[in-house]
Amino acid sequence: MKFLAVVGARPNYMKVAPIMRACHNCRGIKPVLVHTGQHYQPNMSGDFFKDLELPNPDYYLGVGSASHAEQTARIMMAFEKVLSEVKPQVVIVVGDANSTLACSLVAAKTCVPIAHVEAGLRSFDRTMPEEINRVLTDHVSDYLFTTCEDANQNLLREGISKPIHFVGNTMIDSLLQWMPKIDASGILPRVGLSPGEYAVLTLHRPANVDTVEAFERIAANIRELARSVPIVFPVHPRTEPRIKDGTLNIDNVLLLPPLAYVDFMKLLKHCEFVITDSGGIQEETTYLQVPCLTLRSSTERPVTIRSGTNRLVQDVALLPQFVARIRQNGQVRSAVPDLWDGQAARRIVQVLARSLAGPVPPK
Ligand code: UD1
C-alpha cells in the first residue's frame, strides 16, 4: 500500500515526520513524501528535514510564495500530476496551511481517500486563512484524526459523518522523540542567554504583522517589556519587512533569523514565558509547562487554555498585566491533554492500515 503524505509549510514537518516513521515501521506500507515548496528557504524547510531526520521528499513541487489563490492553484496543478503518477491508497494531509487544502481538493476530485491529521480545530474566525483551510479540508476528508475532544465535538456539530478518530498529537510525538537532541542543543550559550532568564517572541499572523500600525502596537509593548527581561525573537520572513526600519533594534531584544526545530525547542523549553501568535507553540508550551501568552483574539486550541499554560491576550496593551500575573504565580501547573503521549502517529497508521487493507470507504 502506498501512503502519500504532504508537507509544505513549517509546522507540517513536525507533524508528518512521526507519520513517515510509523509507515516505515509497518510492513506492507510504502510512504511517499511530497513537499509542495510553499516554504522553501533552508531555515524554513531543509533545516527541519535534518533535525527531524525526514527523508528527502520523493516529489518537490517548488511552488514558492504567491497570493492565496495563485499559491493554492499552483499546488493543485502540480499535485494533480503527482497523484496520477503515484496512485496512492490514501493522501495524508496535516494542519491548516494552503498546501493542506490544495492537496485535499485535488485528492477529493480524483476520488483518492484523504486523511486529515489535526482535524476539527476551529477558531470560529473566518478572517483567518487557516480557518477556511481547516473547515474545507475536514469536509472533503474521509478519515478525521483529532488531537482533542473539542475537535470531535466541532466535527459532529458540522454534521461530518466520516469516521472521527481521537488519536493524540503528532507534534508532541516529535517533541518527545527529539527531546534528547533538544536537551543537548548549545543554542543558549551561543546566543548569550541563561535558562529561565529570557522570554521568547514569535509573530507571523497577517493580523499582527501585515500592517505597520498593528505591528507597531505590539512593538511598543515589546520595547517596554524588554526593560525587565531579555527577549529573543526569531523573525519569520513574513515579519521581516516590519523590522527593517529598526523598530526593535534595541538592547535586550535579540533578533535572530528563523531557527530550526531543535534549537527553537531548546529556547522554548527554558524560557520564562513565550509571547506568540503561532498555533503549534500553544501546544508545545502546554506540554513543556511553559507559560504562553497568545497575541490573538481567538484560538482554535482551547484545550491549551483549559488544561494548559496558554492565555489569550486579546489586547496587546494588557501584555504587562499578563506578564505580571505569570511572575506572581511562579511555577505553573498544567495537565498534559489526553493522548499527547508520543504515540499518535502509530495510532493513525494503524487505523489507516486496517481500514485500507479492506474495502476502500465510499466517497
Ligand atoms: C504559513 C501558513 C500558516 C503557518 C505558517 C508557519 C497558510 C495560509 N499559512 O503562513 O498557517 O502558521 O505558514 O510559518 O498556509 N516566505 C519566505 N520564505 C519562505 C516562506 C515564506 O520568504 O521559505 C515569505 C514570503 O514573502 C511569503 C511570506 O513569507 O509571501 C508568507 O509565506 P506563506 O507561506 O504565504 O504564509 P506564512 O505566513 O508563512
Boltz pocket constraint, residues with backbone or C-beta under 6 A from the ligand:
constraints:
  - pocket:
      binder: B
      contacts: [[A, 9], [A, 10], [A, 11], [A, 38], [A, 39], [A, 40], [A, 41], [A, 44], [A, 65], [A, 66], [A, 96], [A, 97], [A, 98], [A, 99], [A, 129], [A, 130], [A, 204], [A, 236], [A, 237], [A, 238], [A, 279]]
      max_distance: 6.0
